[in-house]
C-alpha cells in the first residue's frame, strides 16, 4: 500500500476533535497502542499491539521531510510477520506507547496521537492508488490541514521511533553531564 502523509505537532487536541466533528468526519477508534520497533536497515519495522485489537506488524519506508511525503507500507498479521521476518533474530530498538484517536474523512485518515514522553501529534494519511494519484492525495492532506487549522503546530519530519531515539540520546547526554 502507498500513502502520502504528513505529521504535525498538535497544539490543541480539543480544538482538533471539534474541527473533525464540525467537518462531519467519522470517528473510527480511540485506542492505546504499544509499538515495539526493531532494527532493520533502511526502513521501519514495528509490532503494534492495540488494546482490544489484533496485533499487526508494519514494515514501511518514508522520506524525512516536513512536506507531504510518499510512504510505502506493508501490514502483516502476526503469523505472516513470523514467516516473513523470522522474529526470533530481530533486535528491539525501542518501544513507543501512545493513545491514538482516528478519524476518517473522504478517504483520508487523521490520527490524533498522545505519545508517551513525546507529546501530542497529528498524522494525516491519504492513500495512493488507481483512483487517487500522489498530487490528489497531497491535495487531500492540505484540505484536512486547512480544516484543523489552528489546532496544528509545526510540521515534523521524524517518525515517533526517531523522535524517541533522540529523546533517549538527550537524556543519556544530560545524565552524563550532571
N, C-alpha and C positions, 0 to 999 in steps of 0.2 A: 504494500500500500504506500502511496506517496501523498504527502500533505505539504501545505505551506503553513508555517506557524510563526508566531511572534510571542515574546514574553515581555511583560511589564511589571514593575513594582505596582502593588495595589495600595493606594493611599487610603481609600475609604471603602471597605467591604460592604457596609450598609448601603451606601450610595450605589455601588455596583449591582447589588441584588435588586434594589429598587429600579434601576435602569433596565435590568433584564426583565423584570415583571412588567414594567411600563411598555417595553417593546413587544410584549407577548411571547417571550422566549419560553421554551419548555424546560422545566426543572427536571433533570434526568435522575440525579442522585446526589447524596451528600454522605460521603464515607471516609473512614480513616483508612489510610494506606501506608504500608511499610514496604519500601523499595530497598532491596539488597542489590548493590551494584558490584559487578565482577570486573576484574581486569581483563580487557581484551584490546588488541591493537586496533587503532583507527576507527573505533566505533563505541557504542554503548551497549551493554548487556545488563539487564536487571530482572530480578524476580520480584513481581509485585503481588503482595498479599493484601487484599481488600477485606476488611472486616465484614463478614456476612456474604462474601462473594467468592468467586472462583479465583484460584491462583493462576497468574499468567506470567509469561516471560516476554520481554520486549527486547528486540535487537534493532538498533537504529543508528543511522548516521545523520548528522546535522551540521550545517555550516555555523561557524561562530561569527555572528554579526547581529546588530540590533534591528536591522530592517527585516521585513518578511523573508523567510528562507525556506528553501525546499528541503524536505526530510524524506528519507526512505525508512519505513517502519515495518517490521515483521513481528507478528504476535504469535506466540506458541503456547499451547497448553503445557501443563507440567510434563505429561508423557512425551509430547513432541520435543520439548526442550531437552529432556534427558537423552532422547535419541539423537538429536542434532548436536548438542554441546557436550554430552557426557556427564556434566555437572560435578562429578567427583574430583576432577582435577582443576576445577575453577578456583581462582583465588579471589576472596572477597576483598573489595577495595574499601567500601564504607556503606552505611545504611542511611536512608533518608526517610523520616516519618512526617506525614502530612495529613491534614484534613482537607479533602477536595470536594467542592460543590461544582457539579457540572450542569451547564445549561446548553440547550441546542436551539439554534436559530437559522433557518434556511440552509441547513446542511453544515453550518459552522458550529464547532464545539467550543464552548467557553468554559475553562476550568479556573475557578477561583480557589486558590490554594493558601492554606496557612501552614507553612513549612517550619517544623521544629528547628530552633536555633538560627533560622534564616529570616523569617518574617512572612509577609503577605505578598502574593504574586497573582497575576492573571496570565494564563496561557490561552491563546486563541489559535485554533487549528481549523483549516479548511482543506477538505480532500481534493486531490487532483486525480482526474480520470478522463473517461470518454466525454462526459458532459461538461466538465469544468477543467480548463487548462490553467496553467500557472498564472497568467495575468488575471483571469477571472477569480481565481482563489485569492490572490493578493488583494484584489478589489473588495472581495467579501470581508477580508480581515480589516481593511480600512473602514468599511461600513460599521463593523462591530466596535472598532476603536472609537469611532465618532459617537456611537450610542453610549459607550461607557464614559467618554469624555473625562470630566474632572476627577473621576474615581481612580483613574490610572496615573501612575507616576512615570518615572524614566523607563525607557526600554532596557532590556537585559539581554546580553549576548550569550551568557553561560548557562549550562544545564544546572539543575539542582545538585547533581553529583559534583560538578566542578566548583560551584559556589561553596558547597560543604567542605570539599578538599581545601579550598583556600582558607576557610574559617579555621579548620584544624591546623593548618600551617601557621596562621597568625597566632592562634592560641599557644602553639608549641614555641614560637619565637618569643611571645610575651612571657611565657613561663621561664625560658632560658635567660631572658634579660632581667628578670626580677632578682 
